[in-house]
Amino acid sequence: MSAIVDIIVPVFGIVLVGWVIGRTRLLSSEGLRGFTSVTFYALFPALLFRSMAKVRIESLEPGILLAFFGAVFLLYGLLMLLGRTFGMGMGDRTMLALSGTFSNGVGIGIPFITYAFGEKGLVPLLMIISVHSLILLTFSSFLMEIDVQGGARRRLLGRLGGAMFNMLKHPVIPAIFAGLLWGEVTRHVPGLATPVVIDRVLQALAAAAPPCGLIMVGASLAHVGLRGHWQSAAVASAFKLLALPVLVWLLGRYLFELDPLWLTVATLNAALPAGANVYLVAQMYGIGVARATNAVVISTAASVFTLSAALLLLGVQAR
């Protein structure tokens, strides 16, 4: 119970603050875009760089990616089949599947795991985040392009290449790999380290990242709101918050035998609500926008309870 008080209440309390701010005139849509840019391009990269610079490559466990994305694609395929039984087209089925499998690992995941485990919990989370968008959004874009273009090869390959390039340009991914590389360089070059003054700047920016990320999530939800098709969105949210973490835990525990901390972080990441990129993809293609939007809103609200249950079931203790 202490984990719920010490982790869930601060995390979603700050999200609520962001939602209230978003509902007032303090933060317009244009202001939210600026605040989001500062958070993603300055605060989160500082946090991720400092965290990964302390990691040794040999300590990483590739099995976490197999466990997590194995569960993701099993559920993705199941949701695609379920959408077909509902009579949905390829694009709508894709958005249903993406809504039920894409985790908000940055905006909520990083603050949540930081508050729960500190920097040691960020390492397994960042392994997943480093390829999460690249794999899921590129694959989903491939299916959406097939639906929109009817499989036109030249246009399809061009859009997919652009999608992959945009994922690689995301400020989170370069910060992860830059930190990991810098850690290896400083390890092998005696006397080389991040200058104290620069590290203090990075430390200050990193400290602001979790609360600002949560305020950003809350404000974004206030600007999005509910838009209909809530039944299928509720189905996707149930798969996202219940089925996916169970699948990840089973694969990580019995097939890949992950380290307990890595297994817990992977499971909690799977239990996070759907990320904002879900409705951004829907808006880009003009398909399933209402369903994707509601999945983000519904899963975020419901995750207060499901994440609380996950913390209790996994035996997570407050730091």
N, C-alpha and C positions, 0 to 999 in steps of 0.2 A: 504493500500500500504506500510506503514511503516513496517508492519509485514514481508512482502516479503523481503524488503531490510535488515531488522535486523535479520531475521531468515533464510530464504531460501538462500540468498547470502553467508553468512558465512558457512552454512552447506555444500552446494554443491561447494562452492569455495574451501573448504578444501578437499572435495572428488576429485576435479580436481587436486589439488596439489598432492594428493596421486597417481592419475592416471599418471601424468607427471613423478613422481618419479619411478613408476612401469615400465614406458616405457624406462627408462634409465638404465644404469648399476649400479646405486646407490643401487638398491634393487633387488637382484636376487630372484629366486623362493625359495631357501633355506633361504635367509635372510628374505623374507616375512613370511615364516613359523615361524621363531624365533620372529619376530616383532608381529605377531598375538598371539603367546603364551604369550608374555609379557603383551600384551593388555588384553587378556582374563583371565590370571591367576594372574595378579597383579593390573592392573589399574581399570578395571571394578568392580572386587570384592570390592575394597576399596570404590569406589563411592556408590555401592549398599548397602554395610554394613552400612556406615554412614547415608545414606538416610533412610533406613528401621529402624535403631535404634531410630529414632525420631517419628516413627509411633505408634499409639495406635491401638490395634487389633479391638476395638469396632468402630473405625472410618472407617474400611474397608467395602466396599459394594460388596457382592457376586454377586449382579445382573449384574455387569459389565462382569463377566465370562459368564453368561447365554446369555447376549445380544451379546457379541463378538463371542463366539463359536457357538451359535445358528445360526448366520449369516454365519459363516465359513462353517458349515456343510450343510446348505441349498445350498450354492454356490458350495461346494465340490460335492454334489450329482448331481447338475445340470451339472457341468463340466464332471462328469463321464458319464452321459447320452449323452452329446454332443460328447464326445470322441467316444462313441459307434456308433453314427450316422456317424462318420468319418471313421469307420471301424478299430479303434484301438483295440489292445489287452488290457488285464487287466493292465499290467505293464505300457504301454504307457498312458492309460487313467488315471492311478493313478498319473503319473508325470505331466500330464496336469492339473489335479485337484489341486495337491500340489503347482504347479507353480502359480495358480490363487488364492491361499488362504494363503500361508505362508509368513508372514511379516518379514522384517528385523528389528525386534524390538530392537535388541541389537546394532549392528554396526551403524545403522542410527537412529533408534528410540530413544535410550537413549540420544545422543547428541542433536537431534532435539527437543525433549520434554524438555530437560534441558535448552536449549537456549530460548525456547518459554515460559515456565512456572516456571522454577527453580525447586527446590527439591519437592515442593508440587505437581508438575505434574508427578513426577516419581512414586509416590505411586500407582495410578491406572495403570500406565504402567507396573510396576513391578508385580502387581497382575496377569496381563495377561501373562507376560514373564515367571513367575514362573511355569506355566503349559503348555505354548504354544508348546514348542518342545516335551514335554512328550506326549501330546495328539496327535498332528498332525503327528509327525514323527513316533510314535509307530503305529498309525492306518495305515499310509501309508506303513510302513514296513510290516505290517500284509497282506495288499493287494498285495504288491510286492512278498512276500514269497509265497502266494497262486499261483501267476503267475509262479514264478521260480520253485517251488517245486511241483506244482500240488497238493498242500494241504497235503503233507506228514506231519503227525501230530507231530512226535517227533522232527524232524528238525525244523519245523515251530515254535513250542513252545520254543525251545531252542534259536533260533535267536531272537524271540520277547522278551524273558527274557533278553537277552544280550543287545538288543536295549534300553529297559527300564532302565537297570542298567547304561548304558552309558549316558543316558539323565540325570539321577540323579547325576552322577559324574561330569556333566558340572559345571565349577567353578562359573557360574552365579547363579545357583539355590541354592547351599549351602550358598552363601553370602547373598542372600535375606532372607532366613529363619534364619540364624545366627544373622543378624542384627535385625530382628523382635524379636527374642528370647532375645537378649541382651537388647533391649529397654524395654521389659517387666520385666526383672530381675532388671535393674537399677531403674525402676519405683517403685518396691515393696521393694527394699533394701535401706534404707536411707544411704546416704553418698557414695554409690557405683556409679562409673562413669568411663568412659574410661580415663585412664591417659592422661594428657595434651600432653606429649611427643609423645605417641603413636598416639593420635588423629591428631597431626600435621603431622606425617608421612602419615597417612591415607588421610588427607586433601590434601597433596601435590600429592599423587598418584591419588586421585579422580579428581583433577583439570586437570591432564594430560589425563584422560580417554576419554572425548568427542573428542578432536582433534585427538588423536592417533587412536581412533576407526574409524573416518572418513577417515583418511589417509590410514588405513588398507583396508577399502572398496574400495577406489579409486585404490590402488595398485593391489588389487585382481582383479578388473575389467580389468586392463591393462594386467594382465597375462592370463585372461580367454579368452577375445575376442569373436567374433561371430563365430558360427559353423554350420549354416544352419538351416533348418526347421523354418525359421523366421515367416512364416504365422501363424502356430498354436501357436508359442510363443507370437506373437502379440495379438492373441485372448486371451490367458491366462493373458497377461499383462493388457488388457482392463478390463477383469473381476476383476483383482486384484486392479487396481487403481480407477475404477469407480463404479462397481457394489457392491463390498464388503463394502466400506465405507458408501454407501447409505443404504445398508441393516442393518449395525451396527447402524447407526444413527436412522433409523426408529424403530428398536427393542428397542434401549436404550431410545429413546424419548417417545414412545407411549405405549410400553408394560411393560418395567421395570422401567420407569420414573427415570432415573439416575440423580444424581447431575450434574449441567451444566458442571463443570470442568471435571468430570469423563466421561461424554458423549463426550465431545470434545476430550479428550485424546484417548478414545477408537476409535472414528471415525478417528482421525489422524493416529493412529497405523494401522488401517485397510487400510488406504490410502498409507502406506509405500510400497516401491517396494519389490519384492520377495527376500527372504534371501538366503545367500550362501548355506545353508543346503540343498536347493532344488537340486542344481547340485551335491552336495556331495552324496546325496542319489542315484541320477541317476548313478553316477560313481560307487558307491558301487555295484549296481546290473547290470550295463552295459546296462541299458534300458533308452531310451529317453534322452540321455546325451546332444545332440545338442539342443533339444527343451528346456530342463531345463536351460541350459547355456544361451541361447538367451533370455529366459524369464527374467532371472536375469539382463542381460545387458540392454535389451529394457525397462523393467519396471523402472530400476534405472534412465536411461536417461529421460524417459517420466515423472517421478515423480517430476522433477523440476517444471513442469507446473501444474500437477494435485494437488500437495501439495500447490502450490501458490494459486490455485483456492479454495482449501479446507480452507485455512486460511482466505481468504476473505469471503467465504460463512458462515463460522462458527463465523465470527466476532472477530477473535483473534487479540489482540493488542500487540504490542511489549512491553516488560518489560522496 
